[in-house]
């Protein structure tokens, strides 16, 4: 799945019932995972365990898969 967000978009805190992985392809942002801040930039890889609170803020146009 390819996720693209315009700069300024925020996704509020939520959970997902399944585990996944995120790789940043382009852009920058901030990802909050279980209360920990992760700076998003190209090449960053995140493991997202099921049922873990997370949120996202795009500071630049952002593409992730």
C-alpha positions in Angstrom: 0.0 0.0 0.0 1.3 3.5 -0.9 0.3 6.3 1.5 0.7 9.9 0.3 0.0 12.9 2.5 0.2 16.6 1.8 2.3 18.8 4.1 0.2 19.8 7.2 -2.0 16.7 7.2 -2.3 15.1 10.7 -3.7 11.6 11.4 -4.9 11.4 15.0 -3.9 8.7 17.5 -5.5 5.3 16.7 -4.7 1.6 16.6 -4.7 -1.1 14.0 -5.7 -4.7 14.6 -2.9 -6.0 12.5 0.9 -5.6 12.5 2.7 -3.9 9.7 5.8 -2.1 8.5 6.3 1.5 7.2 9.1 2.7 4.9 9.4 6.4 4.2 10.0 7.0 0.5 9.8 10.8 0.3 9.2 13.8 2.5 9.3 14.4 6.2 7.1 14.2 9.2 6.7 13.0 12.8 5.3 9.6 13.7 4.3 8.9 17.3 4.4 5.2 18.2 3.4 4.2 21.8 4.4 7.6 23.1 7.8 7.7 21.3 8.5 10.3 18.6 10.0 9.0 15.4 11.3 11.6 12.9 10.2 10.5 9.4 12.6 11.1 6.4 13.4 9.0 3.4 14.8 5.5 4.3 13.3 5.4 7.8 11.7 2.0 8.5 9.2 1.5 11.3 7.8 -1.8 12.7 4.2 -1.2 13.8 2.9 -3.9 16.2 -0.9 -4.7 16.2 -3.0 -2.7 18.7 -0.3 -0.1 19.3 -1.3 3.6 19.6 0.2 5.7 16.8 -0.3 9.0 15.0 1.3 11.0 12.2 2.0 14.6 11.2 3.4 15.4 7.7 5.7 18.4 7.8 6.4 18.1 4.1 4.5 16.2 1.4 5.1 12.6 2.5 5.1 9.2 0.7 5.3 5.9 2.6 4.7 2.3 1.9 
